[in-house]
Amino acid sequence: MGLFDKLAGWLGFKKEVNVLCLGLDNSGKTTIINKLKPSHAQAQDIVPTIGFSIEKFKTSSLSFTVFDMSGQGRYRNLWEHYYKSGQAVIFVIDSADKLRMVVAKEELDTLLNHPDIKHKRIPILFLANKMDVRDALSSVKVSQLLCLDNIKDKPWHICATDALKGDGLQEGVEWLQGNPSRVCASMCVCVCLPN
């Protein structure tokens, strides 16, 4: 059973709820999405997303459609169309990429100030990914660099994760399950933000 399936089971939901999975290219979004799927639907080899791909799979209680878009600037107008229907955000950060932490903060600020997100009280789960990499920043340091304490109008949580092993993903799913919005995921939109 995948983590999305467990989340749906805990919540008892069978309806569709949209979760946007965002982050800079090479942060590990596709690997995380793969780990969240039921084990029988997981891919053995993960390759960087080039262009646009759609993947569909089912768990025991939900149908998922995953939109995986590359970080090229020309695709940005595509992922903005999903903001209106988003009911939660998973924002993935490459904790080992210290040089692009400023870019991740800029993209997060752009997301938070977008008219379709700004006035919605949707939960945001931050995944400080790649904790298996030597000299990766701690989730506390990532939180400081992204100024997460300044987010006052949305519930948020940060988890240290290693997407390759799946470490930390359970904690994130449990937080989403326990937040007041009662989020589950039947559509996950994965967007690689431009660098």
FIZA-312690 format. One line per field, with one value per residue (C-alpha): residue number from 0; residue in one letter; x, y, z. Coordinates in nm, 4 decimals. Last residue first. Example, Ala and Ser with C-alpha at 12.3 -4.5 7.8 and 13.67 -1.06 7.14 Angstrom:
seq	1 0
type	s a
east	1.3670 1.2300
north	-0.1060 -0.4500
up	0.7140 0.7800
% end
This chain:
seq	194 193 192 191 190 189 188 187 186 185 184 183 182 181 180 179 178 177 176 175 174 173 172 171 170 169 168 167 166 165 164 163 162 161 160 159 158 157 156 155 154 153 152 151 150 149 148 147 146 145 144 143 142 141 140 139 138 137 136 135 134 133 132 131 130 129 128 127 126 125 124 123 122 121 120 119 118 117 116 115 114 113 112 111 110 109 108 107 106 105 104 103 102 101 100 99 98 97 96 95 94 93 92 91 90 89 88 87 86 85 84 83 82 81 80 79 78 77 76 75 74 73 72 71 70 69 68 67 66 65 64 63 62 61 60 59 58 57 56 55 54 53 52 51 50 49 48 47 46 45 44 43 42 41 40 39 38 37 36 35 34 33 32 31 30 29 28 27 26 25 24 23 22 21 20 19 18 17 16 15 14 13 12 11 10 9 8 7 6 5 4 3 2 1 0
type	n p l c v c v c m s a c v r s p n g q l w e v g e q l g d g k l a d t a c i h w p k d k i n d l c l l q s v k v s s l a d r v d m k n a l f l i p i r k h k i d p h n l l t d l e e k a v v m r l k d a s d i v f i v a q g s k y y h e w l n r y r g q g s m d f v t f s l s s t k f k e i s f g i t p v i d q a q a h s p k l k n i i t t k g s n d l g l c l v n v e k k f g l w g a l k d f l g m
east	1.5778 1.2298 0.9861 0.9370 0.5641 0.4000 0.0225 -0.1089 -0.4679 -0.6497 -0.4820 -0.6231 -0.6510 -0.8575 -0.8361 -0.7779 -0.4408 -0.4073 -0.3882 -0.1422 0.0742 0.0533 0.1584 0.4596 0.5642 0.5310 0.7519 1.0373 1.2504 1.1254 1.4602 1.5265 1.3084 1.5309 1.3268 1.3522 0.9992 0.8566 0.5049 0.2629 -0.0813 -0.1559 -0.2016 0.1127 0.3924 0.6769 0.8115 0.8908 1.1715 1.3054 1.6578 1.5269 1.3150 1.6087 1.8252 1.5670 1.5279 1.9014 2.1214 2.2787 2.6536 2.6712 2.3627 2.1208 1.9093 1.8116 1.4777 1.3595 0.9923 0.7688 0.3998 0.1736 -0.1832 -0.4404 -0.5873 -0.6620 -0.6126 -0.2686 -0.3115 -0.5141 -0.3806 -0.0160 0.1675 0.2435 0.3637 0.5918 0.7317 0.8007 0.9717 1.1936 1.2735 1.3694 1.5931 1.7658 1.8178 1.9839 2.3448 2.2786 2.1722 2.1990 1.8578 1.6892 1.3485 1.0067 0.6890 0.3807 0.0771 -0.2805 -0.6296 -0.5250 -0.8136 -0.7300 -0.3552 -0.3808 -0.3681 -0.0363 0.1185 0.0695 0.1956 0.5263 0.5890 0.7953 1.0201 1.1628 1.1264 0.9808 0.6184 0.4752 0.0957 -0.0018 -0.3568 -0.4590 -0.7675 -0.8621 -0.9863 -0.7787 -0.5122 -0.5264 -0.2728 -0.2496 0.0654 0.0815 0.4070 0.5284 0.8604 1.1531 1.1051 1.4261 1.4496 1.3316 1.3998 1.2057 0.8645 0.6109 0.2625 0.2809 0.4231 0.1240 0.2294 0.3926 0.7419 0.6861 0.5606 0.8755 1.1014 0.9189 0.9528 1.3219 1.4646 1.6159 1.4066 1.2836 0.9782 0.6066 0.3677 0.0133 -0.2450 -0.5944 -0.8780 -1.1069 -1.3665 -1.3298 -1.2378 -1.2053 -0.9398 -0.7129 -0.7738 -0.7049 -0.3785 -0.2828 -0.3507 -0.1432 0.1344 0.1410 0.0000
north	2.8077 2.7242 2.5467 2.1758 2.1086 1.7960 1.8008 1.5285 1.4273 1.2023 1.3378 1.3718 1.6833 1.7182 2.0982 2.1049 1.9300 1.5719 1.3921 1.6468 1.5961 1.2179 1.2451 1.4519 1.2120 0.9181 1.0966 1.1405 0.8540 0.7159 0.5533 0.7435 1.0341 1.1131 1.3596 1.6247 1.7451 2.0977 2.1964 2.4654 2.6014 2.9114 3.2782 3.3335 3.2373 3.4564 3.1638 2.9973 3.2435 3.0202 3.0372 2.9766 2.6770 2.5299 2.5740 2.3949 2.1195 2.0630 2.1602 1.8783 1.8483 1.4889 1.3839 1.1471 1.4451 1.4770 1.6480 1.9268 1.8468 2.1447 2.0678 2.3631 2.3662 2.5786 2.8925 3.0536 3.4290 3.4204 3.1004 3.2015 3.5600 3.4398 3.5871 3.2536 3.1018 3.3967 3.3864 3.0137 3.0788 3.3456 3.1183 2.8317 3.0713 3.1777 2.8099 2.7632 2.7797 2.5604 2.2619 1.9846 2.0560 2.0100 2.1560 2.0033 2.2078 1.9912 2.2135 2.1564 2.2244 2.3136 2.3798 2.7443 2.6776 2.4231 2.6756 2.8059 2.4758 2.5326 2.8948 2.7702 2.5383 2.7873 2.8481 2.4964 2.3249 2.0053 1.9088 1.6016 1.5865 1.2941 1.1643 0.9551 0.7418 0.6707 0.3972 0.0848 0.2819 0.3726 0.5022 0.7657 0.9296 1.2433 1.3730 1.7148 1.8353 1.6420 1.4896 1.3612 0.9815 0.7450 0.3741 0.1025 0.2663 0.2310 0.1040 -0.2274 -0.0437 0.1931 0.5469 0.7789 0.6589 0.7495 1.0957 1.1448 1.0331 1.2666 1.5577 1.5029 1.8561 1.8196 2.1039 2.3508 2.2676 2.1963 1.9100 2.0460 1.8373 1.8241 1.6505 1.4008 1.2244 0.8825 1.0028 0.7792 1.0054 0.7346 0.5216 0.8092 0.8804 0.5133 0.5013 0.8148 0.6484 0.3440 0.0000
up	-1.2533 -1.3815 -1.1482 -1.1887 -1.1561 -1.0251 -1.0076 -0.7816 -0.8307 -0.5894 -0.2824 0.0657 0.2734 0.5880 0.5787 0.9538 0.9330 1.0487 0.7149 0.5789 0.8886 0.8526 0.4887 0.5879 0.8645 0.6243 0.3699 0.6177 0.4839 0.1513 0.0750 -0.2484 -0.1348 0.1631 0.3624 0.6354 0.7014 0.7068 0.8109 0.7025 0.7915 0.5866 0.6806 0.8891 0.6493 0.7800 0.9842 0.6510 0.5827 0.2994 0.4447 0.7992 0.7002 0.5065 0.8191 1.0363 0.7739 0.7992 0.5058 0.3071 0.3745 0.2467 0.0535 0.2323 0.3408 -0.0243 0.0403 0.2678 0.2039 0.2713 0.3264 0.2563 0.3844 0.1994 0.3500 0.0168 -0.0249 -0.1870 -0.3881 -0.6992 -0.6896 -0.6898 -0.3909 -0.2238 -0.5515 -0.6348 -0.2798 -0.3181 -0.6517 -0.4945 -0.2002 -0.4335 -0.6294 -0.3057 -0.2159 -0.5550 -0.4315 -0.1284 -0.3397 -0.0786 0.0727 -0.2671 -0.1787 -0.2487 -0.1984 -0.1393 -0.1773 -0.0668 -0.2045 -0.5570 -0.7967 -0.8596 -0.8674 -1.1502 -1.4366 -1.3014 -1.4026 -1.7746 -1.7872 -1.6490 -1.9430 -2.1474 -1.8483 -1.8523 -1.5210 -1.6592 -1.6068 -1.4335 -1.4272 -1.2069 -1.2303 -0.9340 -0.8806 -0.5221 -0.2863 -0.3443 -0.5247 -0.8894 -1.1396 -1.4097 -1.5475 -1.7555 -1.9004 -2.0067 -2.1412 -2.0017 -1.6586 -1.5084 -1.5032 -1.2324 -1.2731 -1.0915 -1.1333 -0.8534 -0.9391 -0.7464 -0.4428 -0.4225 -0.5119 -0.2574 -0.3487 -0.7176 -0.6227 -0.4156 -0.7008 -0.9425 -0.6998 -0.6250 -0.6218 -0.9693 -1.1151 -0.8563 -0.6514 -0.6688 -0.5931 -0.6134 -0.4279 -0.5719 -0.3898 -0.5562 -0.3457 -0.1886 0.1560 0.4615 0.6036 0.7333 0.4253 0.1865 0.3652 0.3569 -0.0195 -0.0740 0.1296 -0.0957 0.0000
% end
